[in-house]
């Protein structure tokens, strides 16, 4: 088994969205709160014509058709989602409808969930299957899909919707470097869904941001030391070509990048400018200090623009797709015309509240462009229908 990883990828999002500038007006928040403060442009949403099962079916059938796969050639299918519409029957079983005509019922895997992390767990399970003695030589398919909706209030503008399907197998153009990955798991109540009668989460916004950033720091330290122990290349903002982060909203990703900049400064991998050095001494290196934080963000801007900013395209225009969010970032990177992933390394950070998080790396080879050539998401994104905030609120009430 060589070069196990991602052979093909498809993304799907509903064809209706609401504009974040219009939401700022409708919600009576200051101009720029959503677009600058959160860094979001548009938020995708589904009407009552779609649910988690249907968007997962759509993305799966698009993957199979666009890559010319025979349904019989899929030996494992696992979906990560936190949009649960049944407490027993998994979305995976609904996806089996699509296999019926082929007669293939020998398809391992079910639905896996933990907030925004389920897709990554599904991916790791699938990689483990291919590396195991149970592997029968067929493809694995991983789906990460969610409809993210919040109750009225500040969090509502950080909703979104989307689905990603990934074809996993040998000799892949995007190789997942399974030998070096690091995780941070903990028991936290930052975002959870304790009420079975409501699809809205209970959210402690500040705790969720802090838990995310703490998990990020722990995973970064873990993957750095594992990489060193395995005699692999250094992992740092300087040495790694691109970064994809779980993106509930873009501003948090920029904060995450600045946090990694701080970690690299602390380890002496990066050298601060005289101005930043002075501020570090003045604040005794307290990176919670707003002025220091601002300076770090400013100083990390060049690396941010070179290595991460372009990964946010789908997220900024569809919002948070929970489990799909990280893979929306990967797809945005793959399909960005200014990016060439050949022989390049991408570091990915997956986070799910509660909390479960992992960091891992992917290396591209020249054939990865087939994924870019197969996708039509830029056209679909441009052809969506804009709906008013009032219409969005009606849909939310209807749900
Ligand atoms: N113009 C420009 N920026 C503005 C404006 C304005 N008019 N008004 C506010 N801002 C800035 C603020 O200064 C703040 O920036 P900072 O983060 O750099 O300090 C930013 O906009 C956000 O404003 P706040 O008032 O701090 O945030 P709010 O109370 O709206 O809550 C939050 C934001 C916590 C993200 C909320 O939307 C939420 O709870 N979302 C769901 C939870 C979430 O996404 N957590 C992230 C990880 S867990 C997950 O993935 C679900």
Boltz pocket constraint, residues with backbone or C-beta under 6 A from the ligand:
constraints:
  - pocket:
      binder: B
      contacts: [[A, 29], [A, 30], [A, 31], [A, 32], [A, 33], [A, 34], [A, 36], [A, 37], [A, 38], [A, 116], [A, 154], [A, 155], [A, 156], [A, 158], [A, 191], [A, 203], [A, 204], [A, 205], [A, 206], [A, 208], [A, 209], [A, 212], [A, 247], [A, 248], [A, 249], [A, 251], [A, 252], [A, 320], [A, 351], [A, 353]]
      max_distance: 6.0
